[in-house]
């Protein structure tokens, strides 16, 4: 399942920054309570991360979008290890 593989990268990089799901949600402009629920779903692969949020998540985490969502971008750099 492609979304699960990408979703785990959200959690990985969020934890490297020592952020909570709520902090990430607020950083991308989601309401804190509902936002935390959505971030949890994206990380677990229960729900696909909406295309409109992918650039925001990448920007807030300070990484290129293809690093966090390599399967979705189809870029040749998708297999890079950061």
N, C-alpha and C positions, 0 to 999 in steps of 0.2 A: 504494500500500500504506500504510494508515494507521499501522501500528505503526512502520514505518521513519521516517516523518515525526516522530512523537513520540519515537522512540528517539534521533534526532539531537539533540533538545533536551536529553536527559540528558547527552550528551557535551559539548554547548556550555556548559551551566551548570556542569558538573563542572570543565571546563577554566578557566572564569572564576575559580573558587576555587583554581585551581592544585593540584587534588587528583588523585591517581592513582585508577585503577579499584579498587585494593585498599583505599585509604582510604575510598572511597564504600561499598564492600562492607562493610567493618568498621563504618562509621557506621550502616548499616541492619541490622546484626546477622548478616551472612553470614560464614561462615568465610573467612579472607583468601585462601587459594589457590583454592578452588572459587568463592568469591564474585567474584573478579576475572574468572574465566571467564564467569560469568553476566552480570556487568555489561557485559562485552564483547559478549555475544550480544544483550543488550537494546539497546545503543547501535547495533549494526549492523543491527538489525531481523531477526536470525536467529531470535530467540525473543521472543515477546510478554512484556512485563513483567507478572508476576502482579498481580492486583488488590490483593492483600494487601500488596504491596511499594510500590505507587504512593504511598500517603500517607507512608510512611517515607522514600522517596526525596525527595519534595517537602519534608518537614520538615527533613531533614538538609541539603538544598540551600538551605533558607530561603525557599522560594517556594511560592505556592499550587499545588495539584495541577493545576489547569486551565491553568497556564502551561506546565508541562512536558508534560502530556498533553492538549492541547486537543481533539484528535480523539476522545478516549475519554470526556471528560466531557460533551460536548455543551452546554457552558455558553455563554451569549452572550458572555462575556468571553474566550472561547477564541482570538479573533483579535487580542487586544491585543498590543502590542509592549512588552516590558519591557526 
